C-alpha cells in the first residue's frame, strides 16, 4: 500500500483537483503514515493539512473540504 497514492485518490474523490499529496512520513509509535496536503495556488503550493493513514491503507483522519478551504484562506490572506 502506497500512502501517497491512497491520499491522492482520496483527495481527487473528496476534495478536488486543486489539492495534491506531499511526501509521506511514517510514525513508528502509532504505526501510521502522515501525508501532507498541498493546495495549488497562483503563488505556488500551500500546505493546508495532513491525512493520517494506517498500515492497511485506511484513512484514519482527514480534514474536511471546508476545513481545508478555511486553512487556505487563512494562509493566503494578505
N, C-alpha and C positions, 0 to 999 in steps of 0.2 A: 504494500500500500504506500503510495506516494502522497504525503500530506499536502504538498503544494498543489498537485493536480486535483486532489479532493476538494481543497478550498477554492481553487479556480472554478471548478464545476459548480460548487455551491454558490459562489458569488455571481456567476453568469445566470444561474437559475433564479436567484432570490434578490439580487441587488441590481445588477445591470452591467453593461459592458464598459462602463467608465471606472470600474474597480479592477484591481488585479492583486494576486497574492505575491508576497515577497518570499525571501528565503526562510525556511522553517528552522526552528531551534528546538532541541529535544530536552525536556526536563526529566532527568533520571528519577527524581524523587516521586513525582506524580505519574511518571511514565506516559506523559502527554506531549504532543507536539504543539508549538505555538507558532502560528503563521501570521505575519503582519498583513494588514490590508492597506493597499495604497489606492487613493483616488486620483484619477488623471485630471489635471487642470491645465489651463493655458500656461501657467508658470512652472509646470513640472509636477511630478508625482508628490502627493502629500500623504503621510501616514495618518490613518484615521481609526485604527483599532487593531485587534488581533482576534483570530479564530483559534480555539483550542480543540485539538483532535486527539482521540485516544489511540492506542496501539492498533486497534482493529479498523480504524478509519471512520469512526463515528464522531460527528460533531458534538462536542461536549458543551461548548459555548460559542456563540457568535452574536455580535451586536446586531440589532435590527437595522433595517434600511433607514428608518427615521433617526436612529442614534448616529449612524454614520453621516447622514446629511447634516445634522446639528454639529457634529465634531468638525466636519469640513468647513462649515460656515465660521465656526469659532477660530479655526486655524488659519483661515484665509481672510479674515476681517482686517480691514485697514484702519 
